[in-house]
Amino acid sequence: MPAAVVPLTAGAGLLPLVRLLQLASPALPVGAYTYSQGLEWAVESGAVRTEADAAAWIGDLLQWSLARFEAPLLASQFAAWTAGDDAEVARLNDDFLASRETAELRAETVQMGWSLVRLLSELDAFAALPGWRARLLAIDTPCFPCAWSAAAAAWQVPGDQALAAYLWAWAENQVMAAVKAVPLGQSAGQRLLAAIGQRIPPLVEAACSLPEAQWSNYTPGLAIASSRHETQYTRLFRS
């Protein structure tokens, strides 16, 4: 029997996924590749020397920092954007800025947020959507999760998929930083991504239901690494 003909309209619902792939792409021009979030200092200090060390460092940050604070906050911002609650978006944006424990970490999210806002303002795919550009520009000093969640909400990406992609993009950037700084081979990088990626679905599920009273950004190792990186003698990365 001949193969069934798939109607052209079958892919019409894929546009949100395509937009999400664009948001999560390393090609997104926000400068994420220039940051290591303290990983470069962990390598310099000897805390991260091997593939196993990198897996432990990145995995711990994913579980105890991203998944317990940044991820639920981003999910809440996504919901607020979708509901038209811009006051809640602004409150969460201020909370995230206040949670950055070092000058480098704050400068990172401010710079990446500014770059993404500028990009979205120039993209007809976002700026031409009624009201979205004005809403985003009304946020004072938007952090990166704020701008990113605005794009995901405007493009009607399902919330759980948006959160998974955000965590994946962060993990990919961390792994590529480890590949350069440790250094590790490309195969080691892919093993790390496979292992870390497997942890993302349950973390997304937990983050989506975590009450704000239980959010926690307590990662002293990250704060120490980031503050030490500020005065590190030789550096490849900005954080």
C-alpha positions as CSV (number, residue, x, y, z in Angstrom):
1,M,0.0,0.0,0.0
2,P,1.3,3.5,-0.7
3,A,2.3,5.6,2.3
4,A,-0.3,7.9,3.7
5,V,-0.1,11.5,2.6
6,V,0.3,13.8,5.5
7,P,-1.6,17.0,5.0
8,L,0.4,20.2,5.1
9,T,-1.7,21.5,8.0
10,A,-0.3,18.7,10.2
11,G,2.7,20.9,11.3
12,A,0.7,24.0,12.0
13,G,0.8,23.4,15.7
14,L,4.6,23.1,15.7
15,L,5.3,26.8,15.6
16,P,5.5,27.2,19.5
17,L,8.1,24.3,19.5
18,V,10.1,26.0,16.7
19,R,10.0,29.3,18.7
20,L,11.1,27.4,21.8
21,L,14.1,25.8,19.9
22,Q,15.1,29.3,18.9
23,L,14.9,30.5,22.5
24,A,17.0,27.6,23.8
25,S,19.6,27.7,21.0
26,P,23.2,28.5,21.7
27,A,22.9,30.8,18.7
28,L,20.6,33.2,20.7
29,P,22.8,36.3,20.8
30,V,22.6,37.1,24.5
31,G,26.2,36.2,25.4
32,A,25.5,33.2,27.5
33,Y,28.6,31.4,26.2
34,T,30.8,34.1,27.9
35,Y,29.8,33.0,31.4
36,S,30.6,30.0,33.5
37,Q,28.9,31.0,36.8
38,G,31.8,30.2,39.0
39,L,32.8,26.9,37.2
40,E,36.0,28.4,35.9
41,W,37.1,29.2,39.4
42,A,36.1,25.7,40.5
43,V,38.5,24.4,37.8
44,E,41.2,26.8,38.8
45,S,41.0,25.8,42.4
46,G,41.1,22.1,41.7
47,A,37.6,21.3,42.8
48,V,36.7,20.3,39.3
49,R,39.4,18.3,37.5
50,T,37.5,15.4,35.7
51,E,34.4,14.5,33.9
52,A,32.9,13.1,37.2
53,D,33.8,16.3,39.0
54,A,32.0,18.4,36.3
55,A,29.0,16.2,36.5
56,A,28.8,16.6,40.3
57,W,29.3,20.4,40.1
58,I,26.8,21.0,37.4
59,G,24.3,18.5,38.7
60,D,24.3,19.9,42.2
61,L,23.8,23.5,40.9
62,L,20.9,22.2,38.7
63,Q,19.2,20.5,41.6
64,W,19.9,22.8,44.5
65,S,20.0,26.2,42.8
66,L,18.2,26.2,39.5
67,A,15.5,23.8,40.3
68,R,14.7,25.2,43.7
69,F,14.7,28.9,42.9
70,E,15.3,30.0,39.3
71,A,13.1,27.4,37.8
72,P,10.0,27.9,40.0
73,L,10.5,31.7,39.7
74,L,10.6,31.5,35.9
75,A,7.5,29.3,35.9
76,S,5.7,31.9,38.0
77,Q,6.8,34.7,35.7
78,F,5.6,32.7,32.7
79,A,2.2,32.3,34.4
80,A,2.1,36.0,35.3
81,W,2.9,37.1,31.7
82,T,0.2,34.8,30.4
83,A,-2.4,36.1,32.9
84,G,-1.5,39.7,32.2
85,D,-0.3,40.3,35.7
86,D,2.6,42.7,35.0
87,A,2.8,43.8,38.6
88,E,3.6,40.2,39.6
89,V,6.1,40.0,36.8
90,A,7.9,43.1,38.1
91,R,7.9,41.8,41.7
92,L,9.4,38.5,40.7
93,N,12.0,40.3,38.5
94,D,13.0,42.4,41.5
95,D,13.2,39.2,43.7
96,F,15.5,37.5,41.2
97,L,17.8,40.5,40.9
98,A,18.0,40.6,44.7
99,S,18.9,36.9,44.9
100,R,22.1,37.4,42.9
101,E,24.8,37.1,45.5
102,T,27.8,38.6,43.7
103,A,28.5,41.4,41.3
104,E,29.3,39.0,38.5
105,L,26.1,37.0,38.9
106,R,24.0,40.1,38.9
107,A,25.8,41.7,36.0
108,E,25.3,38.5,34.0
109,T,21.6,38.3,34.3
110,V,21.2,42.1,33.7
111,Q,23.4,41.9,30.6
112,M,21.7,38.8,29.2
113,G,18.2,40.3,30.0
114,W,19.1,43.6,28.3
115,S,20.4,41.7,25.2
116,L,17.3,39.5,24.9
117,V,14.9,42.5,25.4
118,R,16.8,44.3,22.6
119,L,16.6,41.3,20.3
120,L,12.9,40.7,21.0
121,S,12.2,44.4,20.3
122,E,13.7,44.0,16.9
123,L,12.0,40.7,16.0
124,D,8.7,41.0,14.2
125,A,7.8,37.5,15.5
126,F,7.6,39.1,19.0
127,A,7.3,42.9,18.6
128,A,4.4,42.6,16.2
129,L,2.3,40.7,18.7
130,P,-0.2,43.2,20.2
131,G,1.0,44.7,23.5
132,W,4.0,42.4,24.2
133,R,6.8,44.7,23.3
134,A,5.4,47.6,25.4
135,R,4.8,45.2,28.4
136,L,8.4,44.0,28.3
137,L,9.9,47.4,27.9
138,A,7.9,48.6,30.9
139,I,9.9,46.3,33.2
140,D,12.7,48.2,35.0
141,T,16.1,46.3,34.6
142,P,14.7,43.0,33.3
143,C,16.6,40.0,34.4
144,F,17.2,37.2,31.9
145,P,14.4,34.9,33.2
146,C,12.0,37.8,32.9
147,A,12.7,38.5,29.3
148,W,13.0,34.8,28.4
149,S,9.6,33.9,30.0
150,A,8.0,36.8,28.2
151,A,9.0,35.4,24.9
152,A,7.9,31.9,25.8
153,A,4.5,33.2,27.0
154,A,4.0,35.4,23.9
155,W,4.8,32.5,21.6
156,Q,2.3,30.3,23.5
157,V,4.9,27.7,24.5
158,P,3.5,25.1,26.9
159,G,4.8,26.0,30.4
160,D,6.5,22.7,31.2
161,Q,8.2,22.6,27.9
162,A,9.5,26.1,28.3
163,L,10.9,25.3,31.7
164,A,12.6,22.1,30.5
165,A,14.2,24.0,27.6
166,Y,15.4,26.8,29.9
167,L,17.1,24.2,32.2
168,W,18.5,22.4,29.2
169,A,20.0,25.6,27.8
170,W,21.6,26.4,31.1
171,A,23.0,22.9,31.4
172,E,24.3,23.0,27.9
173,N,26.1,26.2,28.5
174,Q,27.7,24.8,31.7
175,V,28.8,21.7,30.0
176,M,30.4,23.6,27.2
177,A,32.2,25.8,29.7
178,A,33.5,22.6,31.3
179,V,34.6,21.2,28.0
180,K,36.7,24.4,27.5
181,A,38.0,24.9,31.0
182,V,38.8,21.5,32.4
183,P,39.3,20.6,29.5
184,L,37.1,17.7,28.4
185,G,36.5,16.1,25.0
186,Q,33.4,16.4,23.0
187,S,32.3,12.8,23.8
188,A,32.6,13.6,27.5
189,G,30.5,16.7,27.0
190,Q,27.7,14.6,25.3
191,R,27.9,12.0,28.1
192,L,27.4,14.9,30.6
193,L,24.5,16.3,28.7
194,A,22.8,12.9,28.5
195,A,23.2,12.3,32.2
196,I,22.2,15.8,33.3
197,G,19.3,16.0,30.8
198,Q,17.8,12.8,32.3
199,R,17.4,14.7,35.5
200,I,15.5,17.6,34.0
201,P,11.9,16.2,33.6
202,P,11.4,15.4,37.4
203,L,13.0,18.7,38.4
204,V,10.6,20.5,36.1
205,E,7.6,18.7,37.6
206,A,8.8,19.6,41.1
207,A,9.5,23.2,40.2
208,C,6.1,23.8,38.7
209,S,4.4,22.8,42.0
210,L,6.9,24.2,44.5
211,P,5.3,26.9,46.8
212,E,7.1,30.2,46.9
213,A,7.7,29.8,50.6
214,Q,9.9,26.8,49.8
215,W,12.0,28.4,47.2
216,S,15.7,28.3,48.1
217,N,18.7,29.9,46.6
218,Y,21.1,28.7,49.3
219,T,24.2,27.6,47.4
220,P,27.2,29.0,49.3
221,G,29.7,27.1,47.1
222,L,28.4,29.0,44.1
223,A,28.6,32.3,45.9
224,I,32.2,31.6,47.0
225,A,33.2,30.5,43.5
226,S,31.7,33.5,41.9
227,S,33.2,36.0,44.3
228,R,36.7,34.3,43.9
229,H,36.3,34.4,40.2
230,E,36.0,38.2,40.3
231,T,39.7,38.5,41.2
232,Q,41.0,35.4,39.4
233,Y,44.2,36.2,37.5
234,T,43.5,34.6,34.2
235,R,40.0,34.1,32.9
236,L,38.3,32.8,29.8
237,F,34.8,33.7,31.1
238,R,33.1,36.7,32.5
239,S,31.7,34.9,35.6
